Amino acid sequence: MVRYGIPAHESVPNTLVILQKKFDDEFSMHMTAYTKFMERYNRKKSQADLESKMARDDADDADAFAHNPKIQILIVANNTHDTLMVRGLNDASARAVLRVLGLNQSVVSLDLSNNGLGESVVTDVARMLRTNKRVASVDLSSNRLNAKCMHELAAALTDNTVLTSLSLEGNPITTHGNTSDLSGFEALCGYISSTTTLESLNLFRTGLNIEAGRILAKSLLFNESVYFLELGCNALADKELEVIAVQMGENRQLHDDMASKLFGKRQMIQAEAKARAADHALERLKIETQEWHAANAVERRVQHEIDRVADKKRQDAEDARLRKIAADRDMERRLAMEDARLKAEAKAKKKKK
């Protein structure tokens, strides 16, 4: 009792109450310390697990690309054509390709069909669809994507605002194992009902039954973007097919109207751009003409000054020449007069003699 500070004279009931409170406080303190310890442990373990997973992913990527280094160079360097078709992948190499495609900006159309891809790849497909803002067409035909895969795929597609074409042809999207499972397809239809960017969807030979047809028809009532839908080799009822056909017709009409408006708008913009270009060219021509005249005027003034200086030089030279001629003639006249004077004096002297 001394440990808990309980007086020896305390009654038994009070002692029990005090002890219980002390025990509760001790337990609470130990549990708080234990909880903090476990939180630190779990954080470290999560960090270690994440680092370990990243290391495994890097190792898997390196191993996958070691067998096909050309794909790695092209994808990482953004040197691929806008259409990328990859065949002969296993799950590991597919994950490697999808991871590097997350930030690739050159691929617009991605074809991963006929690779037998399954559940182990869909997480990387979903991550690529969330992070890549360039790929507009994805072909996942003839793989092993099942109902479970559709949940992750639908969630990722909901966050995607650039995809316009998706093909799931030949995938068992309504089964999981050996049992029918429409939950994944319902998730996909939830995406279909809300998307405003998807235009083409290929569900050929995907195991759709009558109930799946009802779910799809209902989702399309809220969709205005999908105008191409492939549903061949499925067990859909005529009633649902009729509803879907009507909705596709309305969507195609909307698409055609929008395309027509966009074409008219584009034509108008191009005409305005040409008019602005013509006005700009005319204005530029006026400016260039003014600049030419200004430059020509300067050249003329410079040439005029050069000609004036040259004319002055010629005039000065001519004046100097004429002055020299006049001086020479004056000198000749004076010499002639002096000679005549001398001759006259000589003649006068002879007469005196």
Buried (B, 14 or more C-beta within 10 A) or exposed (E): EEEEEBEEEEEEEEBEEBEEEBEEEEEEEEEEEEEEEEEEEEEEEEEEEEEEEEEEBEEBBEEBBEEBEEBBEBBBEEEBEEEBEBEEBBBBBBBBBBBBBBBBEBBBBBBBBBBEBBBBBBBBBBBBBBBBEBBBBBBBBBBBBBBBBBBBBBBBBBEBEEBBBBBBBBBBBBBBEEEBBBEBBBBBBBBBBEBEEBBBBBBBBBBBBEBBBBBBBBBBEEBBBBBBBBBEEBEBBEEBBEBBEEBBEBBEEEBEEEEEEEEEEEEEEEEEEEEEEEEEEEEEEEEEEEEEEEEEEEEEEEEEEEEEEEEEEEEEEEEEEEEEEEEEEEEEEEEEEEEEEEEEEEEEEEEEE
